[in-house]
């Protein structure tokens, strides 16, 4: 199991924080570590490699209620 720190940026960061604060599916589990007005840092535990984990998180949020309407970035730090 790999553990990564994932940084997410968005003008409406509260939506990302609510969605990913304790998110878990068959491939990844995220926990919110810190957040401010436009940025949040999460810990992600997964069997995926770094860039695959980022891609998976982007796909998951894009399919959520607010994902298609928001501009956001997700990166491994």
Secondary structure, 3 states (H helix, E strand, C coil): CEEEEEEEEECCHHHHHHHHCCCECCCEEEEEEEECCCEEEEEEEECCCHHHHHHHHHHHHHCCCCHHHCCEEEEEC
